């Protein structure tokens, strides 16, 4: 079985470890930890990459900019 968990570091607690133990009972497992880069994840999909690149170009050209009413933030 191959399983990937994407969690925040503060979500690791005894319950999470107990769930892992129950899921992989009596099996040897390997745990690899790395810091996830959200940008790489978002750019992985070609459609999403194109949409994000177009949005960046829009900002650089000051085009299609939406500015919310500021009074709602006060």
Buried (B, 14 or more C-beta within 10 A) or exposed (E): EEEEEEEEEEEEEEEEEEEBEEEEEEEEEEEEEEEEEEEEEEBEEEEEEEEBEEEEEEEEEEEEEEEEEEEEEE
